[in-house]
Amino acid sequence: MISEPAVGKAFFGREDVLKVLEKRMNALQGGYRQNVALTGQMLAGKSSIIRQFLATMRSASLVPVYIEVVPESFPFFASKFIATLLHNYLALCGREPAKNVPELMKAAESVIPHTILAAKRVQHAVSRKKYNDAYRKLLNLTSILKKETGKSCIVIFDEFHNLEFTRIKNPYFHFGRIIMIQKDTMYIVSSSQKNTIKKILSEKLALLYGNFEIIEISGFDFATARSFLKQKLGSAALDARYADYLIDFTDGNPFYLGVMARKLASIAARKGGVAVGPDEIEEAFTELMHNTSGTINQYFTNTIMSLMEKDLRRDYVDLMIALSHGRDRLKDIASWFGRRNVSGFSAKLGRLMELDIVSKNGIFYDLQDRVMKFWLRTVYHRRISALVDDIAGRESAFREELRADLTEYLDACRGDTMERTRDLLMAFDGEIAEIAGKKRHLPRFAKTEILRYGGMEDMVGYDCRDRYWVFQVNKKRLDEASVANFIERYYPMKDRISRKICVALDGVDENALLLAKEKCVWVWELADINELMKIYKKHRIVAS
């Protein structure tokens, strides 16, 4: 594992997710069961959240059963489940539990004989290679324990999608049938392949879809990421502009931020406690991403090798390289490969989307991991395409690209939010993009202008039909009064307005959202604007 889960003092943020898990745990003790599914990118912190939840769980009436599901044989999976269940039950009873299954069963037989008898039946079915029967009996152990002791179980399957590799036929079908009638056990499932787990829940567990509360784990928000960086940097001083650059570059991913912060602190200490600036950032990125011994470089190299070893041959990796160079539409991808015909690319991109390597928004494709995107373009592609193995030259080119990216980010941040939004609108070219969960046709604006009304600023865009798109950019939280004023302000021009849009950079009140929906006003929040910024290759707007 590239990164061990952060627990205890090392754990940071995620209070909202932990509160949801605690709420569900308390509900289980009150007789109400609600299962939870955690999804999100690799290294986003799902395992850390689960481990922290388990570490802070304080209940004498609940038995936790944590299983990291890896591609393994079913007999080992079954042994791991039985061992974890018995170990944690005995520990809850104040006994010193053993580590292997035979000793655990012997120690527990006098206190939970019915559960042990059921566990032996699982083992017997396994010995006869009746894995499906054993699997059903295995999942039912928690209900038998509940009946025998009054203690409910919280079963956690980390990397849930790997169940299909345990040589069980239709593992999710049998899982669904068991938990449909099993109201005394709560399940928490997680997966770093969010498209895969959503497909499992919505298709293979369709009847239970509403039984799972889906929580998507992404990078830290801006405020949490700033605090996280400050803590990890220790005494090393980092200007707010450079901190925001790191947050933007990593999408707030806690793994990347943590690795970079530790490296920056080390470099600053090595230089006698200097403040972290562009030189130190350049040095840290080079050591971590460009050098073959760097943590991030090794992680991405292993990822590429893993893809090569699967059914994803070199052409899939070449497709990722094309995306890393900004070829984000089918016609642009085909052009990268010197082809006019786009056939064949959609299926391969679909496979990469299933693995959560590639995402799609409207007609645009992109690599989900921005750090990997930068590495593919500036490190990996240069290395595999070089005719001469010029290590020094490649490192120099890497440093130059990094400096250019940092300079471009700092220049963009100096611009006013309204001006940056206007630049975004002028980049629209008649494409289709998904905004706030809905597909929208974005116009080609002939021009845009900023209008000022007292202390307010609006923007008007004129599309090719000489119709207006009117934007109100709200730096403060959008409330009902602001929406009402916006609607009233442009009422006299209603016949010439195609769209009215409120941009809510600091969130939106529920009543404001309801009024906007009633009056056909679109609301774009900061995440929506930043997704468009990403699509059109612009740096994100950082929340103040």
C-alpha positions as semicolon CSV with decimal commas, in nm:
position;residue;x (nm);y (nm);z (nm)
1;M;0,000;0,000;0,000
2;I;0,144;0,337;-0,106
3;S;-0,005;0,511;0,197
4;E;-0,115;0,374;0,532
5;P;-0,453;0,501;0,660
6;A;-0,425;0,803;0,888
7;V;-0,569;0,733;1,234
8;G;-0,573;0,920;1,564
9;K;-0,360;1,234;1,571
10;A;-0,261;1,178;1,208
11;F;-0,625;1,190;1,097
12;F;-0,746;1,527;0,969
13;G;-1,083;1,675;0,877
14;R;-1,378;1,469;0,744
15;E;-1,589;1,550;1,051
16;D;-1,904;1,561;0,837
17;V;-1,856;1,204;0,711
18;L;-1,769;1,074;1,059
19;K;-2,086;1,237;1,193
20;V;-2,295;1,054;0,932
21;L;-2,134;0,721;1,024
22;E;-2,185;0,788;1,395
23;K;-2,548;0,883;1,332
24;R;-2,605;0,557;1,143
25;M;-2,432;0,362;1,419
26;N;-2,658;0,517;1,684
27;A;-2,964;0,445;1,469
28;L;-2,863;0,079;1,448
29;Q;-2,859;0,058;1,826
30;G;-3,207;0,208;1,821
31;G;-3,334;-0,063;1,586
32;Y;-3,304;0,123;1,252
33;R;-3,052;0,003;0,993
34;Q;-2,915;0,224;0,715
35;N;-2,623;0,096;0,509
36;V;-2,355;0,331;0,377
37;A;-2,139;0,326;0,063
38;L;-1,822;0,538;0,047
39;T;-1,690;0,610;-0,301
40;G;-1,412;0,825;-0,436
41;Q;-1,075;0,830;-0,606
42;M;-0,778;0,626;-0,490
43;L;-0,592;0,795;-0,203
44;A;-0,882;1,031;-0,128
45;G;-0,893;0,902;0,231
46;K;-1,178;0,646;0,242
47;S;-0,978;0,387;0,436
48;S;-0,859;0,654;0,678
49;I;-1,219;0,758;0,746
50;I;-1,319;0,397;0,811
51;R;-1,021;0,327;1,037
52;Q;-1,079;0,649;1,231
53;F;-1,447;0,558;1,273
54;L;-1,348;0,218;1,409
55;A;-1,082;0,368;1,636
56;T;-1,332;0,610;1,793
57;M;-1,624;0,366;1,809
58;R;-1,733;0,326;2,171
59;S;-2,020;0,083;2,213
60;A;-2,046;-0,235;2,417
61;S;-2,341;-0,349;2,207
62;L;-2,180;-0,336;1,861
63;V;-1,922;-0,570;1,710
64;P;-1,719;-0,422;1,422
65;V;-1,608;-0,655;1,142
66;Y;-1,362;-0,479;0,910
67;I;-1,252;-0,672;0,599
68;E;-1,021;-0,532;0,334
69;V;-1,143;-0,719;0,027
70;V;-0,853;-0,804;-0,204
71;P;-0,838;-1,039;-0,503
72;E;-0,802;-1,363;-0,306
73;S;-0,945;-1,713;-0,276
74;F;-1,280;-1,750;-0,103
75;P;-1,143;-1,986;0,168
76;F;-0,904;-1,713;0,282
77;F;-1,181;-1,450;0,269
78;A;-1,406;-1,675;0,482
79;S;-1,130;-1,740;0,737
80;K;-1,060;-1,368;0,760
81;F;-1,429;-1,290;0,819
82;I;-1,468;-1,556;1,091
83;A;-1,141;-1,457;1,262
84;T;-1,231;-1,086;1,265
85;L;-1,582;-1,148;1,396
86;L;-1,465;-1,374;1,682
87;H;-1,159;-1,164;1,765
88;N;-1,360;-0,844;1,801
89;Y;-1,641;-1,010;1,994
90;L;-1,398;-1,161;2,247
91;A;-1,214;-0,829;2,278
92;L;-1,548;-0,658;2,347
93;C;-1,610;-0,910;2,626
94;G;-1,278;-0,820;2,787
95;R;-1,101;-1,141;2,688
96;E;-0,754;-1,167;2,539
97;P;-0,831;-1,306;2,193
98;A;-0,602;-1,528;1,989
99;K;-0,501;-1,451;1,630
100;N;-0,578;-1,774;1,443
101;V;-0,918;-1,928;1,368
102;P;-0,888;-2,262;1,557
103;E;-0,784;-2,093;1,884
104;L;-1,048;-1,822;1,844
105;M;-1,321;-2,081;1,792
106;K;-1,204;-2,281;2,091
107;A;-1,196;-1,969;2,313
108;A;-1,542;-1,855;2,200
109;E;-1,721;-2,191;2,201
110;S;-1,822;-2,174;2,566
111;V;-1,980;-1,827;2,535
112;I;-2,132;-1,830;2,182
113;P;-2,181;-2,200;2,097
114;H;-2,450;-2,140;1,832
115;T;-2,231;-1,892;1,645
116;I;-1,935;-2,131;1,657
117;L;-2,152;-2,416;1,530
118;A;-2,262;-2,197;1,239
119;A;-1,896;-2,103;1,171
120;K;-1,807;-2,474;1,158
121;R;-2,081;-2,525;0,900
122;V;-1,923;-2,250;0,692
123;Q;-1,586;-2,426;0,716
124;H;-1,745;-2,759;0,618
125;A;-1,903;-2,603;0,308
126;V;-1,568;-2,445;0,220
127;S;-1,388;-2,780;0,257
128;R;-1,634;-2,929;0,008
129;K;-1,580;-2,628;-0,224
130;K;-1,945;-2,531;-0,200
131;Y;-1,846;-2,166;-0,196
132;N;-2,182;-2,008;-0,269
133;D;-2,346;-2,201;0,015
134;A;-2,055;-2,115;0,245
135;Y;-2,079;-1,747;0,143
136;R;-2,447;-1,725;0,238
137;K;-2,382;-1,900;0,569
138;L;-2,085;-1,669;0,632
139;L;-2,290;-1,351;0,591
140;N;-2,558;-1,495;0,819
141;L;-2,313;-1,535;1,109
142;T;-2,380;-1,181;1,229
143;S;-2,752;-1,251;1,264
144;I;-2,682;-1,566;1,465
145;L;-2,446;-1,369;1,690
146;K;-2,715;-1,103;1,739
147;K;-2,973;-1,364;1,836
148;E;-2,730;-1,531;2,075
149;T;-2,578;-1,225;2,243
150;G;-2,802;-0,927;2,163
151;K;-2,505;-0,754;1,999
152;S;-2,540;-0,620;1,645
153;C;-2,254;-0,610;1,397
154;I;-2,123;-0,336;1,170
155;V;-1,963;-0,514;0,874
156;I;-1,722;-0,309;0,665
157;F;-1,607;-0,427;0,322
158;D;-1,323;-0,202;0,207
159;E;-1,276;-0,218;-0,174
160;F;-1,612;-0,391;-0,204
161;H;-1,583;-0,435;-0,582
162;N;-1,312;-0,699;-0,531
163;L;-1,574;-0,949;-0,412
164;E;-1,607;-1,062;-0,772
165;F;-1,251;-1,199;-0,757
166;T;-1,320;-1,439;-0,466
167;R;-1,447;-1,718;-0,696
168;I;-1,808;-1,680;-0,576
169;K;-2,073;-1,692;-0,846
170;N;-2,291;-1,382;-0,842
171;P;-2,150;-1,249;-0,511
172;Y;-2,366;-0,934;-0,514
173;F;-2,685;-1,123;-0,587
174;H;-2,637;-1,347;-0,281
175;F;-2,520;-1,049;-0,075
176;G;-2,839;-0,864;-0,165
177;R;-3,066;-1,157;-0,076
178;I;-2,904;-1,195;0,266
179;I;-2,906;-0,828;0,370
180;M;-3,260;-0,778;0,243
181;I;-3,386;-0,987;0,538
182;Q;-3,095;-0,912;0,770
183;K;-3,212;-0,598;0,953
184;D;-2,980;-0,636;1,251
185;T;-2,649;-0,590;1,066
186;M;-2,527;-0,260;0,923
187;Y;-2,297;-0,264;0,621
188;I;-2,043;-0,003;0,522
189;V;-1,893;-0,068;0,179
190;S;-1,624;0,136;0,009
191;S;-1,454;0,137;-0,329
192;S;-1,195;0,345;-0,509
193;Q;-1,377;0,260;-0,833
194;K;-1,678;0,487;-0,787
195;N;-1,836;0,409;-1,123
196;T;-1,806;0,037;-1,053
197;I;-1,960;0,051;-0,707
198;K;-2,245;0,275;-0,826
199;K;-2,313;0,022;-1,101
200;I;-2,310;-0,261;-0,846
201;L;-2,553;-0,075;-0,620
202;S;-2,786;0,042;-0,896
203;E;-2,788;-0,274;-1,109
204;K;-2,671;-0,582;-0,917
205;L;-2,826;-0,462;-0,591
206;A;-3,109;-0,270;-0,756
207;L;-3,374;-0,372;-0,502
208;L;-3,148;-0,249;-0,222
209;Y;-3,031;0,073;-0,387
210;G;-3,227;0,288;-0,143
211;N;-3,081;0,091;0,147
212;F;-2,739;0,243;0,080
213;E;-2,659;0,604;0,154
214;I;-2,388;0,697;-0,097
215;I;-2,119;0,936;0,025
216;E;-1,861;1,051;-0,228
217;I;-1,519;1,126;-0,081
218;S;-1,320;1,382;-0,276
219;G;-1,029;1,609;-0,190
220;F;-1,039;1,849;0,102
221;D;-1,229;2,172;0,057
222;F;-1,015;2,485;0,039
223;A;-1,038;2,579;0,407
224;T;-0,961;2,226;0,530
225;A;-0,677;2,187;0,280
226;R;-0,516;2,511;0,399
227;S;-0,532;2,396;0,762
228;F;-0,399;2,053;0,666
229;L;-0,102;2,205;0,482
230;K;-0,025;2,433;0,773
231;Q;-0,021;2,142;1,015
232;K;0,196;1,920;0,795
233;L;0,445;2,197;0,714
234;G;0,517;2,253;1,082
235;S;0,749;2,551;1,125
236;A;0,805;2,596;0,751
237;A;0,636;2,915;0,628
238;L;0,433;2,898;0,307
239;D;0,278;3,203;0,141
240;A;-0,101;3,171;0,094
241;R;-0,065;3,204;-0,286
242;Y;0,164;2,901;-0,303
243;A;-0,056;2,705;-0,064
244;D;-0,353;2,770;-0,293
245;Y;-0,145;2,658;-0,591
246;L;-0,073;2,325;-0,423
247;I;-0,443;2,283;-0,340
248;D;-0,542;2,362;-0,698
249;F;-0,272;2,135;-0,843
250;T;-0,374;1,837;-0,627
251;D;-0,752;1,901;-0,616
252;G;-0,711;1,896;-0,238
253;N;-0,614;1,526;-0,235
254;P;-0,485;1,453;0,119
255;F;-0,222;1,202;0,003
256;Y;-0,055;1,437;-0,246
257;L;-0,084;1,735;-0,013
258;G;0,068;1,538;0,275
259;V;0,358;1,404;0,069
260;M;0,433;1,747;-0,076
261;A;0,408;1,923;0,261
262;R;0,649;1,680;0,423
263;K;0,895;1,718;0,137
264;L;0,871;2,100;0,149
265;A;0,926;2,099;0,527
266;S;1,231;1,876;0,479
267;I;1,378;2,104;0,210
268;A;1,312;2,416;0,419
269;A;1,485;2,257;0,720
270;R;1,776;2,147;0,501
271;K;1,821;2,507;0,388
272;G;1,821;2,642;0,741
273;G;1,452;2,714;0,793
274;V;1,386;2,932;0,489
275;A;1,035;3,027;0,388
276;V;0,894;2,800;0,117
277;G;0,885;2,971;-0,221
278;P;0,895;2,883;-0,593
279;D;1,247;2,736;-0,572
280;E;1,150;2,498;-0,292
281;I;0,826;2,398;-0,467
282;E;1,023;2,326;-0,784
283;E;1,275;2,119;-0,591
284;A;1,005;1,923;-0,406
285;F;0,809;1,845;-0,723
286;T;1,126;1,732;-0,899
287;E;1,223;1,497;-0,616
288;L;0,873;1,354;-0,578
289;M;0,746;1,342;-0,937
290;H;1,041;1,346;-1,174
291;N;1,306;1,141;-0,994
292;T;1,252;0,766;-1,031
293;S;1,290;0,723;-0,653
294;G;1,020;0,983;-0,579
295;T;0,709;0,863;-0,396
296;I;0,464;1,002;-0,651
297;N;0,672;0,886;-0,948
298;Q;0,685;0,531;-0,811
299;Y;0,311;0,529;-0,744
300;F;0,226;0,636;-1,099
301;T;0,484;0,400;-1,253
302;N;0,329;0,109;-1,061
303;T;-0,017;0,220;-1,177
304;I;0,093;0,219;-1,541
305;M;0,259;-0,121;-1,502
306;S;-0,057;-0,257;-1,341
307;L;-0,263;-0,138;-1,638
308;M;-0,018;-0,299;-1,879
309;E;-0,044;-0,632;-1,695
310;K;-0,424;-0,633;-1,719
311;D;-0,621;-0,642;-2,041
312;L;-0,528;-0,277;-2,099
313;R;-0,247;-0,284;-2,351
314;R;-0,019;-0,005;-2,460
315;D;-0,285;0,168;-2,669
316;Y;-0,484;0,244;-2,353
317;V;-0,181;0,412;-2,197
318;D;-0,124;0,603;-2,521
319;L;-0,485;0,719;-2,494
320;M;-0,414;0,852;-2,144
321;I;-0,109;1,033;-2,280
322;A;-0,324;1,199;-2,546
323;L;-0,563;1,318;-2,274
324;S;-0,271;1,449;-2,069
325;H;-0,183;1,673;-2,365
326;G;-0,529;1,829;-2,364
327;R;-0,684;1,618;-2,643
328;D;-1,019;1,599;-2,470
329;R;-1,269;1,544;-2,755
330;L;-1,300;1,240;-2,980
331;K;-1,197;1,432;-3,291
332;D;-0,891;1,574;-3,110
333;I;-0,796;1,229;-2,980
334;A;-0,824;1,082;-3,330
335;S;-0,605;1,365;-3,460
336;W;-0,340;1,284;-3,194
337;F;-0,316;0,934;-3,340
338;G;-0,314;1,065;-3,696
339;R;-0,661;0,937;-3,773
340;R;-0,976;1,100;-3,905
341;N;-1,210;0,823;-3,797
342;V;-1,304;0,833;-3,426
343;S;-1,437;0,475;-3,416
344;G;-1,289;0,254;-3,146
345;F;-1,192;0,534;-2,909
346;S;-1,526;0,552;-2,728
347;A;-1,508;0,187;-2,616
348;K;-1,153;0,225;-2,484
349;L;-1,239;0,549;-2,308
350;G;-1,541;0,372;-2,160
351;R;-1,314;0,103;-2,018
352;L;-1,091;0,368;-1,861
353;M;-1,402;0,535;-1,720
354;E;-1,505;0,205;-1,558
355;L;-1,167;0,203;-1,382
356;D;-1,220;0,566;-1,273
357;I;-0,908;0,679;-1,455
358;V;-1,102;0,890;-1,705
359;S;-1,410;1,105;-1,652
360;K;-1,653;1,246;-1,906
361;N;-1,844;1,572;-1,900
362;G;-2,069;1,628;-2,200
363;I;-1,843;1,581;-2,501
364;F;-1,525;1,629;-2,298
365;Y;-1,301;1,350;-2,165
366;D;-1,028;1,401;-1,907
367;L;-0,803;1,217;-1,667
368;Q;-0,957;1,229;-1,320
369;D;-0,625;1,271;-1,140
370;R;-0,471;1,607;-1,227
371;V;-0,135;1,518;-1,068
372;M;-0,115;1,205;-1,281
373;K;-0,211;1,411;-1,586
374;F;0,084;1,644;-1,526
375;W;0,320;1,350;-1,465
376;L;0,212;1,166;-1,781
377;R;0,273;1,475;-1,992
378;T;0,594;1,605;-1,836
379;V;0,767;1,288;-1,714
380;Y;0,640;0,958;-1,852
381;H;0,573;1,061;-2,211
382;R;0,906;1,236;-2,240
383;R;1,087;0,933;-2,101
384;I;0,928;0,674;-2,333
385;S;0,946;0,893;-2,644
386;A;1,305;1,017;-2,600
387;L;1,548;0,908;-2,874
388;V;1,843;0,994;-2,653
389;D;1,841;0,917;-2,280
390;D;1,911;1,275;-2,169
391;I;1,814;1,266;-1,798
392;A;1,945;1,616;-1,725
393;G;1,761;1,761;-2,023
394;R;1,433;1,596;-1,923
395;E;1,463;1,726;-1,567
396;S;1,533;2,077;-1,695
397;A;1,224;2,060;-1,919
398;F;1,016;1,933;-1,626
399;R;1,128;2,223;-1,406
400;E;1,053;2,470;-1,685
401;E;0,696;2,335;-1,728
402;L;0,637;2,347;-1,354
403;R;0,757;2,708;-1,331
404;A;0,533;2,802;-1,625
405;D;0,233;2,633;-1,458
406;L;0,297;2,814;-1,129
407;T;0,343;3,150;-1,306
408;E;0,022;3,097;-1,505
409;Y;-0,168;3,015;-1,186
410;L;-0,039;3,323;-1,000
411;D;-0,123;3,546;-1,300
412;A;-0,475;3,401;-1,317
413;C;-0,533;3,457;-0,945
414;R;-0,444;3,824;-0,978
415;G;-0,745;3,865;-1,204
416;D;-1,082;3,972;-1,067
417;T;-1,339;3,692;-1,026
418;M;-1,578;3,867;-1,262
419;E;-1,310;3,901;-1,529
420;R;-1,210;3,537;-1,490
421;T;-1,574;3,435;-1,526
422;R;-1,603;3,646;-1,841
423;D;-1,292;3,477;-1,988
424;L;-1,458;3,143;-1,917
425;L;-1,778;3,243;-2,097
426;M;-1,583;3,359;-2,400
427;A;-1,423;3,013;-2,422
428;F;-1,764;2,851;-2,481
429;D;-1,798;2,730;-2,838
430;G;-2,136;2,562;-2,868
431;E;-2,041;2,248;-2,672
432;I;-2,251;2,032;-2,441
433;A;-2,136;2,009;-2,079
434;E;-2,286;1,877;-1,758
435;I;-2,349;2,146;-1,497
436;A;-2,513;2,079;-1,160
437;G;-2,601;1,728;-1,275
438;K;-2,774;1,834;-1,599
439;K;-2,651;1,850;-1,955
440;R;-2,644;2,205;-2,089
441;H;-2,579;2,339;-2,435
442;L;-2,328;2,620;-2,397
443;P;-2,360;2,900;-2,653
444;R;-2,095;3,073;-2,855
445;F;-2,094;3,429;-2,723
446;A;-2,027;3,705;-2,971
447;K;-1,934;3,935;-2,683
448;T;-1,979;3,981;-2,310
449;E;-1,995;4,293;-2,099
450;I;-1,998;4,364;-1,727
451;L;-2,282;4,580;-1,594
452;R;-2,269;4,754;-1,257
453;Y;-2,579;4,841;-1,055
454;G;-2,486;5,022;-0,738
455;G;-2,286;4,770;-0,536
456;M;-2,378;4,481;-0,765
457;E;-2,212;4,345;-1,077
458;D;-2,381;4,146;-1,351
459;M;-2,256;4,009;-1,676
460;V;-2,443;3,992;-2,003
461;G;-2,344;3,762;-2,286
462;Y;-2,481;3,800;-2,639
463;D;-2,511;3,473;-2,827
464;C;-2,512;3,435;-3,205
465;R;-2,888;3,502;-3,223
466;D;-2,841;3,833;-3,040
467;R;-3,017;3,691;-2,736
468;Y;-2,897;3,758;-2,383
469;W;-2,752;3,524;-2,122
470;V;-2,751;3,721;-1,797
471;F;-2,522;3,625;-1,507
472;Q;-2,522;3,750;-1,150
473;V;-2,193;3,656;-0,983
474;N;-2,244;3,641;-0,605
475;K;-1,929;3,638;-0,393
476;K;-2,140;3,611;-0,077
477;R;-2,389;3,336;-0,002
478;L;-2,686;3,349;-0,238
479;D;-3,010;3,419;-0,052
480;E;-3,373;3,448;-0,156
481;A;-3,369;3,830;-0,166
482;S;-3,073;3,833;-0,405
483;V;-3,250;3,595;-0,645
484;A;-3,571;3,802;-0,628
485;N;-3,381;4,125;-0,701
486;F;-3,203;3,961;-0,993
487;I;-3,532;3,845;-1,146
488;E;-3,694;4,188;-1,097
489;R;-3,394;4,372;-1,240
490;Y;-3,418;4,199;-1,577
491;Y;-3,795;4,158;-1,598
492;P;-3,835;4,438;-1,855
493;M;-3,592;4,254;-2,087
494;K;-3,749;3,910;-2,040
495;D;-3,842;3,867;-2,408
496;R;-3,479;3,900;-2,516
497;I;-3,322;3,687;-2,242
498;S;-3,245;3,322;-2,316
499;R;-3,104;3,233;-1,974
500;K;-3,072;3,387;-1,630
501;I;-2,795;3,237;-1,418
502;C;-2,694;3,304;-1,057
503;V;-2,334;3,211;-0,984
504;A;-2,314;3,131;-0,610
505;L;-1,946;3,126;-0,512
506;D;-2,017;3,094;-0,138
507;G;-2,308;2,850;-0,149
508;V;-2,683;2,897;-0,173
509;D;-2,972;2,898;0,075
510;E;-3,242;2,638;0,027
511;N;-3,518;2,899;-0,019
512;A;-3,310;3,078;-0,279
513;L;-3,266;2,751;-0,466
514;L;-3,640;2,684;-0,461
515;L;-3,722;3,033;-0,589
516;A;-3,461;3,005;-0,864
517;K;-3,604;2,672;-0,975
518;E;-3,958;2,814;-0,977
519;K;-3,850;3,111;-1,191
520;C;-3,632;2,903;-1,427
521;V;-3,309;3,063;-1,302
522;W;-3,006;2,834;-1,321
523;V;-2,780;2,828;-1,012
524;W;-2,413;2,747;-1,065
525;E;-2,213;2,695;-0,749
526;L;-1,834;2,721;-0,710
527;A;-1,786;2,349;-0,786
528;D;-1,982;2,391;-1,112
529;I;-1,778;2,693;-1,219
530;N;-1,453;2,515;-1,134
531;E;-1,559;2,208;-1,332
532;L;-1,608;2,438;-1,632
533;M;-1,271;2,600;-1,559
534;K;-1,116;2,253;-1,571
535;I;-1,287;2,163;-1,898
536;Y;-1,167;2,484;-2,063
537;K;-0,812;2,441;-1,924
538;K;-0,824;2,729;-1,680
539;H;-0,717;2,739;-1,317
540;R;-0,988;2,702;-1,056
541;I;-1,126;2,990;-0,853
542;V;-1,015;2,943;-0,494
543;A;-1,278;3,015;-0,229
544;S;-1,180;3,299;0,002
